[in-house]
């Protein structure tokens, strides 16, 4: 995995991989960036002689980043208990789509090419549904699962992160896998996009009957405002109740423009007013109906979408 004396050569090139690992572990772009910065600070804090002894600086940085994230996950439960309302992962835009599809923030926005959100690969392991499920895992399960199942790290390297045996790490990953559960019938991106488009049209026309038809009877909507903006504090359960809530919101929020945009690599909706993103909504779809809606309104979590920080 490297040569003796790798030193600092190419060390900055590991940043993208580390951001991708940390975001999947933490569900937060901000916390992921902080964790990676901390890992780099520890690397540069090593004596030069110690750096030259490390065969693979990239592997060392991954191990340290993983340990930092493990500590953050351990303290996250207490932070979430103090959080106002439900906590949801930070949503990610498809930067190329957002900048060039039209209707997004004018100009390059405050997030330049160095924005950490732009370095995250948008695949199934960052879909909102996947990240929300991972919130149910213990910190050790999540680290073992992400490193093993998503990034294919060997159990021996994961053991260095968790301070456990390789066998124990395999068991943790297996336990996490059971939480994820079996994969349901695959839904094509086009199929998802069609359902989300119909939801947009029904929402814009305030057609409760159409919305009910598009929502699974057991659909659940969860909103994250972080106490900074008004939103429902508890999940809204049941397709009919979700539809009624959506129409009530439409009545109270005139002037919003709905855009069909990818959210964490999956078709979603973005609501903006005067070019400023107010809400990002992610959807889970099964059998042609929406089963879950995650609504992120906390302005701090919408910075990658062009809000001023």
C-alpha positions in Angstrom: 0.0 0.0 0.0 2.9 2.3 -0.4 6.7 2.7 0.0 8.8 3.5 3.0 9.4 7.2 3.1 6.2 8.2 1.3 6.3 11.3 3.5 4.2 14.2 2.4 4.4 13.4 -1.3 0.9 13.4 -2.7 -0.6 13.6 0.8 -3.0 16.3 -0.3 -4.4 13.9 -2.9 -5.9 11.8 -0.2 -8.3 14.5 0.7 -11.1 13.5 -1.7 -11.2 9.9 -0.5 -11.1 11.0 3.2 -14.0 13.4 2.7 -16.0 10.6 1.0 -15.3 8.2 3.9 -16.1 10.8 6.6 -19.4 12.0 5.0 -20.7 8.5 4.8 -19.7 7.9 8.5 -21.1 11.2 9.8 -23.9 12.3 7.4 -22.6 15.8 7.7 -20.4 17.7 5.2 -19.3 20.2 7.9 -18.4 17.5 10.4 -16.7 15.4 7.6 -14.5 18.4 6.7 -13.6 19.1 10.3 -12.7 15.4 10.8 -10.4 15.4 7.7 -8.8 18.7 8.8 -8.1 17.2 12.2 -6.5 14.1 10.6 -4.3 16.3 8.4 -3.3 18.4 11.5 -2.2 15.2 13.3 -0.2 14.1 10.3 1.6 17.4 10.0 2.1 17.4 13.7 4.2 14.2 13.4 8.0 14.6 13.4 9.5 14.2 9.9 11.3 11.1 10.9 8.0 9.5 12.0 6.3 10.5 8.7 9.0 8.8 6.7 8.5 5.6 8.7 4.9 5.3 7.6 4.6 3.1 4.6 1.3 4.5 3.4 0.3 8.0 4.5 -3.1 7.5 2.9 -3.8 4.4 4.9 -2.6 6.2 8.1 -4.9 9.2 7.3 -7.8 6.9 6.7 -7.3 5.1 10.0 -7.0 8.4 11.9 -10.0 9.9 10.1 -12.0 6.7 11.0 -11.1 7.0 14.7 -12.0 10.7 14.8 -15.4 9.9 13.2 -15.9 7.0 15.6 -15.4 9.5 18.5 -17.8 12.0 16.9 -20.4 9.3 16.4 -20.1 8.3 20.0 -21.0 11.8 21.1 -23.6 12.4 18.4 -26.4 10.8 20.3 -26.2 13.3 23.1 -26.0 16.2 20.5 -29.0 14.8 18.7 -31.0 14.7 22.0 -30.5 18.5 22.3 -31.3 19.1 18.6 -34.7 20.7 18.0 -36.9 18.3 16.1 -35.7 15.5 13.9 -32.1 15.4 12.8 -31.4 14.4 9.1 -28.2 14.1 7.2 -27.0 17.1 5.1 -28.3 16.8 1.6 -25.9 17.0 -1.4 -26.6 18.6 -4.8 -25.3 17.3 -8.1 -23.1 20.3 -8.7 -22.9 20.0 -12.5 -26.7 19.7 -12.6 -27.3 22.5 -10.1 -25.0 25.0 -11.8 -26.1 24.3 -15.4 -29.7 23.0 -15.4 -31.1 26.5 -14.9 -33.1 27.8 -12.0 -30.3 27.3 -9.5 -28.5 30.1 -7.8 -27.1 32.6 -10.3 -23.4 32.5 -10.8 -20.9 30.1 -9.2 -22.3 30.8 -5.7 -20.3 31.0 -2.5 -19.2 27.3 -2.8 -16.3 27.2 -5.2 -14.7 24.2 -6.6 -12.9 23.5 -3.3 -16.2 23.0 -1.5 -16.0 19.6 0.3 -19.5 18.7 -0.9 -18.3 18.8 -4.5 -15.8 16.1 -3.8 -18.3 13.5 -2.6 -19.1 10.8 -5.1 -22.9 10.5 -5.5 -23.7 6.8 -5.4 -26.2 4.6 -3.6 -24.1 4.8 -0.4 -25.0 8.5 0.0 -28.7 8.2 -0.9 -30.8 9.7 1.9 -32.6 6.4 2.6 -29.2 4.7 3.1 -27.8 7.4 5.4 -31.0 7.5 7.5 -30.8 3.7 8.0 -27.2 4.0 9.1 -28.3 6.4 11.8 -29.8 3.4 13.5 -26.4 1.6 13.8 -24.0 1.8 16.7 -20.9 3.9 16.0 -18.7 0.7 15.7 -21.3 -1.0 13.3 -21.4 2.1 11.1 -17.6 2.4 10.8 -17.2 -1.4 10.2 -20.0 -1.4 7.6 -19.0 1.7 5.7 -15.3 0.8 5.5 -16.0 -2.9 4.7 -19.1 -2.9 2.5 -18.8 0.5 0.8 -15.0 1.1 0.5 -13.9 -2.6 0.6 -11.3 -2.1 3.3 -9.9 -5.4 4.7 -11.0 -6.4 8.2 -7.4 -6.1 9.4 -7.3 -2.4 8.6 -10.8 -1.8 10.1 -9.5 -3.5 13.2 -6.9 -0.8 13.5 -9.6 1.8 13.4 -11.9 0.2 15.9 -9.3 -1.3 18.2 -10.9 -4.8 17.8 -10.0 -8.1 16.2 -10.7 -8.6 12.5 -13.2 -11.3 13.4 -15.1 -8.8 15.7 -15.1 -6.3 12.8 -16.6 -8.8 10.5 -19.4 -9.5 13.0 -20.0 -5.7 13.4 -20.3 -5.3 9.6 -22.7 -8.3 9.4 -24.9 -6.9 12.2 -25.0 -3.5 10.4 -25.9 -5.3 7.2 -28.9 -6.9 8.9 -30.1 -3.4 9.9 -30.0 -2.3 6.3 -32.1 -5.4 5.4 -32.6 -7.0 2.1 -32.7 -4.9 -1.0 -36.1 -4.3 -2.3 -37.1 -4.4 -6.0 -34.9 -2.0 -7.9 -36.5 1.3 -9.0 -35.0 2.9 -12.0 -33.8 6.5 -11.9 -36.4 7.3 -14.6 -39.1 5.6 -12.5 -38.2 7.6 -9.4 -38.0 10.8 -11.4 -41.5 10.2 -12.9 -43.0 9.7 -9.4 -41.3 12.8 -8.0 -42.4 14.8 -11.0 -46.0 13.8 -10.4 -45.7 14.7 -6.7 -44.4 18.1 -7.8 -47.3 18.7 -10.1 -49.9 17.5 -7.5 -48.3 19.7 -4.9 -48.3 22.8 -7.1 -51.9 22.2 -8.0 -52.8 21.5 -4.3 -54.5 18.2 -5.5 -54.8 16.2 -2.3 -56.4 13.3 -4.1 -53.6 13.0 -6.6 -51.0 13.2 -3.8 -52.8 10.5 -1.8 -52.6 8.3 -4.9 -48.9 8.9 -5.2 -48.1 8.2 -1.5 -48.0 4.8 0.1 -50.7 4.5 2.7 -48.0 4.1 5.3 -45.8 6.9 4.0 -43.9 9.0 6.5 -42.6 12.6 6.2 -39.8 13.7 8.4 -38.6 17.3 8.5 -35.4 18.9 9.8 -35.5 22.6 10.7 -33.0 22.5 13.5 -35.1 25.0 15.5 -34.0 27.7 13.0 -37.0 27.7 10.7 -40.6 26.6 11.2 -41.4 23.0 10.4 -43.2 20.0 11.9 -41.2 18.6 14.8 -42.4 15.1 14.7 -42.8 12.8 11.7 -46.1 12.9 9.8 -47.4 9.4 9.4 -49.9 8.1 6.8 -50.2 9.0 3.2 -53.5 11.0 3.7 -52.0 13.0 6.5 -48.8 13.7 4.6 -50.8 14.9 1.6 -52.9 17.2 3.7 -49.8 18.6 5.4 -48.1 19.2 2.0 -51.1 21.2 0.7 -51.3 23.2 3.9 -47.7 24.1 3.5 -48.3 25.2 -0.1 -51.1 27.5 1.1 -48.8 29.1 3.7 -45.8 29.5 1.4 -46.7 31.5 -1.6 -44.0 32.4 -4.1 -42.1 29.2 -3.8 -40.7 27.7 -7.0 -40.3 23.9 -7.1 -37.4 22.4 -9.1 -36.7 18.8 -9.9 -33.1 18.2 -8.9 -31.0 15.3 -7.7 -30.6 15.0 -4.0 -27.7 12.8 -2.9 -27.8 11.3 -6.4 -31.5 10.5 -6.3 -34.4 12.4 -7.9 -35.7 15.0 -5.5 -37.2 18.4 -5.2 -35.8 21.8 -4.3 -37.9 24.8 -3.2 -36.5 28.2 -3.7 -37.8 31.8 -3.4 -36.1 34.6 -5.3 -33.2 32.2 -6.2 -32.6 31.3 -2.5 -33.0 27.6 -1.6 -35.4 27.3 1.3 -36.1 23.5 1.3 -34.6 20.3 -0.1 -36.7 17.2 -0.2 -35.5 13.6 -0.7 -37.8 10.7 -1.5 -37.8 6.9 -1.2 -40.0 5.1 -3.8 -41.3 1.6 -3.9 -43.8 0.0 -6.2 -44.5 3.3 -7.9 -45.4 5.2 -4.7 -43.5 7.4 -2.3 -42.8 5.6 1.0 -40.6 8.2 2.8 -40.1 12.0 2.4 -37.2 13.7 4.1 -37.5 17.5 4.2 -34.4 19.5 5.1 -35.0 23.2 5.9 -32.2 23.9 8.4 -30.3 26.7 6.6 -26.9 25.5 8.0 -27.5 22.2 6.1 -28.3 23.9 2.8 -25.1 25.8 2.4 -23.9 23.5 -0.4 -27.0 24.5 -2.3 -25.8 28.1 -2.7 -26.9 29.7 0.5 -24.6 32.3 2.0 -22.8 30.8 5.0 
